[in-house]
Amino acid sequence: MSKQPLTAEEKREKSDESLAFITIAVVLFPLLSVILIGGYGFIVWMLQLFVFGPPGHG
């Protein structure tokens, strides 16, 4: 069972997949995490400001 050398098309596909993985892991996941956590914090802040009041206020 010898491994066949990669063709030019397979090398390009592998490179594209690696670039997509790096983009998702380094850019997309951290950005989505910041957006989701910041959005949750903003919602809690607005609810405290307009609806429920600050925690422990009586």
PDB file of N, CA, C and O in Angstrom, chain B, residues numbered from 101:
ATOM      1  N   MET B 101       0.828  -1.186   0.000  1.00  0.00           N
ATOM      2  CA  MET B 101       0.000   0.000   0.000  1.00  0.00           C
ATOM      3  C   MET B 101       0.872   1.248   0.000  1.00  0.00           C
ATOM      4  O   MET B 101       1.190   1.791   1.058  1.00  0.00           O
ATOM      5  N   SER B 102       1.240   1.682  -1.142  1.00  0.00           N
ATOM      6  CA  SER B 102       2.037   2.908  -1.205  1.00  0.00           C
ATOM      7  C   SER B 102       1.115   4.099  -1.401  1.00  0.00           C
ATOM      8  O   SER B 102       0.100   4.022  -2.092  1.00  0.00           O
ATOM      9  N   LYS B 103       1.489   5.175  -0.787  1.00  0.00           N
ATOM     10  CA  LYS B 103       0.685   6.398  -0.877  1.00  0.00           C
ATOM     11  C   LYS B 103       1.011   7.097  -2.187  1.00  0.00           C
ATOM     12  O   LYS B 103       2.175   7.317  -2.521  1.00  0.00           O
ATOM     13  N   GLN B 104      -0.035   7.441  -2.915  1.00  0.00           N
ATOM     14  CA  GLN B 104       0.140   8.147  -4.185  1.00  0.00           C
ATOM     15  C   GLN B 104       0.512   9.605  -3.903  1.00  0.00           C
ATOM     16  O   GLN B 104      -0.024  10.206  -2.972  1.00  0.00           O
ATOM     17  N   PRO B 105       1.409  10.170  -4.682  1.00  0.00           N
ATOM     18  CA  PRO B 105       1.721  11.590  -4.498  1.00  0.00           C
ATOM     19  C   PRO B 105       0.497  12.448  -4.830  1.00  0.00           C
ATOM     20  O   PRO B 105      -0.324  12.100  -5.678  1.00  0.00           O
ATOM     21  N   LEU B 106       0.411  13.564  -4.139  1.00  0.00           N
ATOM     22  CA  LEU B 106      -0.724  14.461  -4.349  1.00  0.00           C
ATOM     23  C   LEU B 106      -0.614  15.160  -5.697  1.00  0.00           C
ATOM     24  O   LEU B 106       0.466  15.577  -6.115  1.00  0.00           O
ATOM     25  N   THR B 107      -1.739  15.276  -6.355  1.00  0.00           N
ATOM     26  CA  THR B 107      -1.768  16.034  -7.602  1.00  0.00           C
ATOM     27  C   THR B 107      -1.836  17.517  -7.262  1.00  0.00           C
ATOM     28  O   THR B 107      -2.042  17.887  -6.106  1.00  0.00           O
ATOM     29  N   ALA B 108      -1.665  18.354  -8.265  1.00  0.00           N
ATOM     30  CA  ALA B 108      -1.712  19.802  -8.056  1.00  0.00           C
ATOM     31  C   ALA B 108      -3.082  20.225  -7.530  1.00  0.00           C
ATOM     32  O   ALA B 108      -3.178  21.105  -6.674  1.00  0.00           O
ATOM     33  N   GLU B 109      -4.135  19.602  -8.039  1.00  0.00           N
ATOM     34  CA  GLU B 109      -5.496  19.932  -7.585  1.00  0.00           C
ATOM     35  C   GLU B 109      -5.682  19.546  -6.118  1.00  0.00           C
ATOM     36  O   GLU B 109      -6.276  20.303  -5.351  1.00  0.00           O
ATOM     37  N   GLU B 110      -5.182  18.381  -5.726  1.00  0.00           N
ATOM     38  CA  GLU B 110      -5.306  17.938  -4.338  1.00  0.00           C
ATOM     39  C   GLU B 110      -4.500  18.834  -3.399  1.00  0.00           C
ATOM     40  O   GLU B 110      -4.938  19.125  -2.286  1.00  0.00           O
ATOM     41  N   LYS B 111      -3.326  19.268  -3.847  1.00  0.00           N
ATOM     42  CA  LYS B 111      -2.522  20.186  -3.037  1.00  0.00           C
ATOM     43  C   LYS B 111      -3.259  21.505  -2.834  1.00  0.00           C
ATOM     44  O   LYS B 111      -3.249  22.061  -1.736  1.00  0.00           O
ATOM     45  N   ARG B 112      -3.903  22.008  -3.895  1.00  0.00           N
ATOM     46  CA  ARG B 112      -4.641  23.267  -3.797  1.00  0.00           C
ATOM     47  C   ARG B 112      -5.827  23.116  -2.852  1.00  0.00           C
ATOM     48  O   ARG B 112      -6.090  24.002  -2.039  1.00  0.00           O
ATOM     49  N   GLU B 113      -6.551  21.990  -2.956  1.00  0.00           N
ATOM     50  CA  GLU B 113      -7.694  21.745  -2.069  1.00  0.00           C
ATOM     51  C   GLU B 113      -7.247  21.649  -0.611  1.00  0.00           C
ATOM     52  O   GLU B 113      -7.904  22.179   0.285  1.00  0.00           O
ATOM     53  N   LYS B 114      -6.127  20.969  -0.385  1.00  0.00           N
ATOM     54  CA  LYS B 114      -5.609  20.841   0.974  1.00  0.00           C
ATOM     55  C   LYS B 114      -5.215  22.204   1.522  1.00  0.00           C
ATOM     56  O   LYS B 114      -5.470  22.506   2.688  1.00  0.00           O
ATOM     57  N   SER B 115      -4.600  23.021   0.691  1.00  0.00           N
ATOM     58  CA  SER B 115      -4.223  24.372   1.101  1.00  0.00           C
ATOM     59  C   SER B 115      -5.455  25.209   1.415  1.00  0.00           C
ATOM     60  O   SER B 115      -5.474  25.948   2.400  1.00  0.00           O
ATOM     61  N   ASP B 116      -6.490  25.095   0.576  1.00  0.00           N
ATOM     62  CA  ASP B 116      -7.730  25.841   0.811  1.00  0.00           C
ATOM     63  C   ASP B 116      -8.397  25.402   2.111  1.00  0.00           C
ATOM     64  O   ASP B 116      -8.900  26.236   2.863  1.00  0.00           O
ATOM     65  N   GLU B 117      -8.404  24.105   2.377  1.00  0.00           N
ATOM     66  CA  GLU B 117      -9.010  23.597   3.607  1.00  0.00           C
ATOM     67  C   GLU B 117      -8.233  24.071   4.828  1.00  0.00           C
ATOM     68  O   GLU B 117      -8.827  24.425   5.846  1.00  0.00           O
ATOM     69  N   SER B 118      -6.912  24.077   4.728  1.00  0.00           N
ATOM     70  CA  SER B 118      -6.091  24.554   5.846  1.00  0.00           C
ATOM     71  C   SER B 118      -6.358  26.031   6.114  1.00  0.00           C
ATOM     72  O   SER B 118      -6.486  26.442   7.268  1.00  0.00           O
ATOM     73  N   LEU B 119      -6.441  26.823   5.060  1.00  0.00           N
ATOM     74  CA  LEU B 119      -6.723  28.248   5.211  1.00  0.00           C
ATOM     75  C   LEU B 119      -8.108  28.466   5.821  1.00  0.00           C
ATOM     76  O   LEU B 119      -8.278  29.340   6.671  1.00  0.00           O
ATOM     77  N   ALA B 120      -9.078  27.692   5.402  1.00  0.00           N
ATOM     78  CA  ALA B 120     -10.430  27.808   5.962  1.00  0.00           C
ATOM     79  C   ALA B 120     -10.426  27.452   7.449  1.00  0.00           C
ATOM     80  O   ALA B 120     -11.064  28.138   8.248  1.00  0.00           O
ATOM     81  N   PHE B 121      -9.724  26.402   7.824  1.00  0.00           N
ATOM     82  CA  PHE B 121      -9.652  26.008   9.233  1.00  0.00           C
ATOM     83  C   PHE B 121      -8.995  27.090  10.074  1.00  0.00           C
ATOM     84  O   PHE B 121      -9.499  27.444  11.140  1.00  0.00           O
ATOM     85  N   ILE B 122      -7.872  27.617   9.599  1.00  0.00           N
ATOM     86  CA  ILE B 122      -7.168  28.671  10.342  1.00  0.00           C
ATOM     87  C   ILE B 122      -8.064  29.895  10.489  1.00  0.00           C
ATOM     88  O   ILE B 122      -8.116  30.502  11.559  1.00  0.00           O
ATOM     89  N   THR B 123      -8.766  30.259   9.423  1.00  0.00           N
ATOM     90  CA  THR B 123      -9.659  31.417   9.476  1.00  0.00           C
ATOM     91  C   THR B 123     -10.760  31.200  10.501  1.00  0.00           C
ATOM     92  O   THR B 123     -11.064  32.098  11.288  1.00  0.00           O
ATOM     93  N   ILE B 124     -11.354  30.028  10.499  1.00  0.00           N
ATOM     94  CA  ILE B 124     -12.429  29.742  11.451  1.00  0.00           C
ATOM     95  C   ILE B 124     -11.889  29.720  12.879  1.00  0.00           C
ATOM     96  O   ILE B 124     -12.492  30.310  13.775  1.00  0.00           O
ATOM     97  N   ALA B 125     -10.768  29.053  13.099  1.00  0.00           N
ATOM     98  CA  ALA B 125     -10.235  28.884  14.447  1.00  0.00           C
ATOM     99  C   ALA B 125      -9.666  30.177  15.019  1.00  0.00           C
ATOM    100  O   ALA B 125      -9.814  30.435  16.213  1.00  0.00           O
ATOM    101  N   VAL B 126      -9.021  30.992  14.191  1.00  0.00           N
ATOM    102  CA  VAL B 126      -8.322  32.174  14.694  1.00  0.00           C
ATOM    103  C   VAL B 126      -9.188  33.425  14.633  1.00  0.00           C
ATOM    104  O   VAL B 126      -9.038  34.311  15.474  1.00  0.00           O
ATOM    105  N   VAL B 127     -10.084  33.519  13.663  1.00  0.00           N
ATOM    106  CA  VAL B 127     -10.867  34.741  13.479  1.00  0.00           C
ATOM    107  C   VAL B 127     -12.319  34.547  13.883  1.00  0.00           C
ATOM    108  O   VAL B 127     -12.827  35.280  14.731  1.00  0.00           O
ATOM    109  N   LEU B 128     -12.985  33.584  13.298  1.00  0.00           N
ATOM    110  CA  LEU B 128     -14.436  33.479  13.439  1.00  0.00           C
ATOM    111  C   LEU B 128     -14.871  33.103  14.857  1.00  0.00           C
ATOM    112  O   LEU B 128     -15.733  33.776  15.422  1.00  0.00           O
ATOM    113  N   PHE B 129     -14.300  32.050  15.448  1.00  0.00           N
ATOM    114  CA  PHE B 129     -14.727  31.625  16.782  1.00  0.00           C
ATOM    115  C   PHE B 129     -14.471  32.694  17.845  1.00  0.00           C
ATOM    116  O   PHE B 129     -15.374  32.980  18.630  1.00  0.00           O
ATOM    117  N   PRO B 130     -13.282  33.294  17.904  1.00  0.00           N
ATOM    118  CA  PRO B 130     -13.094  34.355  18.906  1.00  0.00           C
ATOM    119  C   PRO B 130     -14.020  35.549  18.686  1.00  0.00           C
ATOM    120  O   PRO B 130     -14.535  36.117  19.649  1.00  0.00           O
ATOM    121  N   LEU B 131     -14.235  35.930  17.443  1.00  0.00           N
ATOM    122  CA  LEU B 131     -15.114  37.058  17.156  1.00  0.00           C
ATOM    123  C   LEU B 131     -16.550  36.751  17.572  1.00  0.00           C
ATOM    124  O   LEU B 131     -17.207  37.587  18.191  1.00  0.00           O
ATOM    125  N   LEU B 132     -17.036  35.567  17.238  1.00  0.00           N
ATOM    126  CA  LEU B 132     -18.387  35.184  17.646  1.00  0.00           C
ATOM    127  C   LEU B 132     -18.510  35.096  19.165  1.00  0.00           C
ATOM    128  O   LEU B 132     -19.550  35.452  19.720  1.00  0.00           O
ATOM    129  N   SER B 133     -17.477  34.632  19.833  1.00  0.00           N
ATOM    130  CA  SER B 133     -17.508  34.556  21.294  1.00  0.00           C
ATOM    131  C   SER B 133     -17.642  35.940  21.909  1.00  0.00           C
ATOM    132  O   SER B 133     -18.456  36.145  22.810  1.00  0.00           O
ATOM    133  N   VAL B 134     -16.855  36.881  21.431  1.00  0.00           N
ATOM    134  CA  VAL B 134     -16.924  38.249  21.950  1.00  0.00           C
ATOM    135  C   VAL B 134     -18.293  38.853  21.676  1.00  0.00           C
ATOM    136  O   VAL B 134     -18.866  39.503  22.551  1.00  0.00           O
ATOM    137  N   ILE B 135     -18.824  38.651  20.482  1.00  0.00           N
ATOM    138  CA  ILE B 135     -20.132  39.204  20.127  1.00  0.00           C
ATOM    139  C   ILE B 135     -21.231  38.600  21.001  1.00  0.00           C
ATOM    140  O   ILE B 135     -22.080  39.328  21.514  1.00  0.00           O
ATOM    141  N   LEU B 136     -21.223  37.287  21.174  1.00  0.00           N
ATOM    142  CA  LEU B 136     -22.270  36.635  21.965  1.00  0.00           C
ATOM    143  C   LEU B 136     -22.201  37.020  23.440  1.00  0.00           C
ATOM    144  O   LEU B 136     -23.227  37.323  24.048  1.00  0.00           O
ATOM    145  N   ILE B 137     -21.011  37.011  24.015  1.00  0.00           N
ATOM    146  CA  ILE B 137     -20.872  37.354  25.429  1.00  0.00           C
ATOM    147  C   ILE B 137     -21.168  38.833  25.648  1.00  0.00           C
ATOM    148  O   ILE B 137     -21.826  39.196  26.623  1.00  0.00           O
ATOM    149  N   GLY B 138     -20.689  39.686  24.748  1.00  0.00           N
ATOM    150  CA  GLY B 138     -20.999  41.111  24.846  1.00  0.00           C
ATOM    151  C   GLY B 138     -22.479  41.384  24.677  1.00  0.00           C
ATOM    152  O   GLY B 138     -23.040  42.224  25.380  1.00  0.00           O
ATOM    153  N   GLY B 139     -23.119  40.685  23.754  1.00  0.00           N
ATOM    154  CA  GLY B 139     -24.559  40.845  23.552  1.00  0.00           C
ATOM    155  C   GLY B 139     -25.350  40.409  24.766  1.00  0.00           C
ATOM    156  O   GLY B 139     -26.314  41.069  25.153  1.00  0.00           O
ATOM    157  N   TYR B 140     -24.952  39.303  25.371  1.00  0.00           N
ATOM    158  CA  TYR B 140     -25.624  38.840  26.591  1.00  0.00           C
ATOM    159  C   TYR B 140     -25.465  39.869  27.706  1.00  0.00           C
ATOM    160  O   TYR B 140     -26.430  40.195  28.396  1.00  0.00           O
ATOM    161  N   GLY B 141     -24.251  40.378  27.880  1.00  0.00           N
ATOM    162  CA  GLY B 141     -24.016  41.397  28.904  1.00  0.00           C
ATOM    163  C   GLY B 141     -24.838  42.651  28.655  1.00  0.00           C
ATOM    164  O   GLY B 141     -25.369  43.244  29.594  1.00  0.00           O
ATOM    165  N   PHE B 142     -24.944  43.056  27.405  1.00  0.00           N
ATOM    166  CA  PHE B 142     -25.740  44.237  27.065  1.00  0.00           C
ATOM    167  C   PHE B 142     -27.214  44.012  27.378  1.00  0.00           C
ATOM    168  O   PHE B 142     -27.878  44.902  27.908  1.00  0.00           O
ATOM    169  N   ILE B 143     -27.729  42.829  27.056  1.00  0.00           N
ATOM    170  CA  ILE B 143     -29.135  42.515  27.344  1.00  0.00           C
ATOM    171  C   ILE B 143     -29.387  42.543  28.852  1.00  0.00           C
ATOM    172  O   ILE B 143     -30.381  43.114  29.299  1.00  0.00           O
ATOM    173  N   VAL B 144     -28.500  41.935  29.635  1.00  0.00           N
ATOM    174  CA  VAL B 144     -28.661  41.943  31.089  1.00  0.00           C
ATOM    175  C   VAL B 144     -28.614  43.374  31.611  1.00  0.00           C
ATOM    176  O   VAL B 144     -29.407  43.743  32.477  1.00  0.00           O
ATOM    177  N   TRP B 145     -27.701  44.177  31.098  1.00  0.00           N
ATOM    178  CA  TRP B 145     -27.564  45.565  31.529  1.00  0.00           C
ATOM    179  C   TRP B 145     -28.840  46.355  31.232  1.00  0.00           C
ATOM    180  O   TRP B 145     -29.323  47.098  32.086  1.00  0.00           O
ATOM    181  N   MET B 146     -29.383  46.196  30.031  1.00  0.00           N
ATOM    182  CA  MET B 146     -30.604  46.913  29.666  1.00  0.00           C
ATOM    183  C   MET B 146     -31.798  46.434  30.498  1.00  0.00           C
ATOM    184  O   MET B 146     -32.642  47.241  30.886  1.00  0.00           O
ATOM    185  N   LEU B 147     -31.874  45.133  30.773  1.00  0.00           N
ATOM    186  CA  LEU B 147     -32.952  44.628  31.622  1.00  0.00           C
ATOM    187  C   LEU B 147     -32.852  45.205  33.031  1.00  0.00           C
ATOM    188  O   LEU B 147     -33.867  45.560  33.630  1.00  0.00           O
ATOM    189  N   GLN B 148     -31.638  45.297  33.560  1.00  0.00           N
ATOM    190  CA  GLN B 148     -31.464  45.888  34.879  1.00  0.00           C
ATOM    191  C   GLN B 148     -31.800  47.371  34.861  1.00  0.00           C
ATOM    192  O   GLN B 148     -32.352  47.894  35.829  1.00  0.00           O
ATOM    193  N   LEU B 149     -31.481  48.039  33.795  1.00  0.00           N
ATOM    194  CA  LEU B 149     -31.712  49.474  33.703  1.00  0.00           C
ATOM    195  C   LEU B 149     -33.191  49.801  33.592  1.00  0.00           C
ATOM    196  O   LEU B 149     -33.661  50.744  34.229  1.00  0.00           O
ATOM    197  N   PHE B 150     -33.935  49.040  32.795  1.00  0.00           N
ATOM    198  CA  PHE B 150     -35.312  49.400  32.485  1.00  0.00           C
ATOM    199  C   PHE B 150     -36.380  48.511  33.119  1.00  0.00           C
ATOM    200  O   PHE B 150     -37.519  48.955  33.262  1.00  0.00           O
ATOM    201  N   VAL B 151     -36.063  47.293  33.499  1.00  0.00           N
ATOM    202  CA  VAL B 151     -37.106  46.364  33.928  1.00  0.00           C
ATOM    203  C   VAL B 151     -36.925  45.933  35.382  1.00  0.00           C
ATOM    204  O   VAL B 151     -37.788  46.205  36.216  1.00  0.00           O
ATOM    205  N   PHE B 152     -35.840  45.278  35.688  1.00  0.00           N
ATOM    206  CA  PHE B 152     -35.695  44.618  36.981  1.00  0.00           C
ATOM    207  C   PHE B 152     -34.959  45.447  38.029  1.00  0.00           C
ATOM    208  O   PHE B 152     -35.120  45.186  39.221  1.00  0.00           O
ATOM    209  N   GLY B 153     -34.188  46.401  37.647  1.00  0.00           N
ATOM    210  CA  GLY B 153     -33.362  47.147  38.589  1.00  0.00           C
ATOM    211  C   GLY B 153     -32.090  46.395  38.902  1.00  0.00           C
ATOM    212  O   GLY B 153     -31.942  45.231  38.529  1.00  0.00           O
ATOM    213  N   PRO B 154     -31.165  47.056  39.589  1.00  0.00           N
ATOM    214  CA  PRO B 154     -29.893  46.403  39.897  1.00  0.00           C
ATOM    215  C   PRO B 154     -30.090  45.261  40.892  1.00  0.00           C
ATOM    216  O   PRO B 154     -31.077  45.246  41.628  1.00  0.00           O
ATOM    217  N   PRO B 155     -29.171  44.317  40.921  1.00  0.00           N
ATOM    218  CA  PRO B 155     -29.313  43.197  41.844  1.00  0.00           C
ATOM    219  C   PRO B 155     -29.230  43.661  43.303  1.00  0.00           C
ATOM    220  O   PRO B 155     -28.409  44.514  43.643  1.00  0.00           O
ATOM    221  N   GLY B 156     -30.069  43.106  44.144  1.00  0.00           N
ATOM    222  CA  GLY B 156     -30.046  43.401  45.571  1.00  0.00           C
ATOM    223  C   GLY B 156     -30.668  44.731  45.947  1.00  0.00           C
ATOM    224  O   GLY B 156     -30.355  45.267  47.010  1.00  0.00           O
ATOM    225  N   HIS B 157     -31.532  45.280  45.122  1.00  0.00           N
ATOM    226  CA  HIS B 157     -32.095  46.609  45.402  1.00  0.00           C
ATOM    227  C   HIS B 157     -33.384  46.565  46.214  1.00  0.00           C
ATOM    228  O   HIS B 157     -34.137  47.539  46.191  1.00  0.00           O
ATOM    229  N   GLY B 158     -33.659  45.527  46.898  1.00  0.00           N
ATOM    230  CA  GLY B 158     -34.794  45.554  47.805  1.00  0.00           C
ATOM    231  C   GLY B 158     -35.886  44.698  47.419  1.00  0.00           C
ATOM    232  O   GLY B 158     -36.900  44.641  48.113  1.00  0.00           O
TER     233      GLY B 158
END
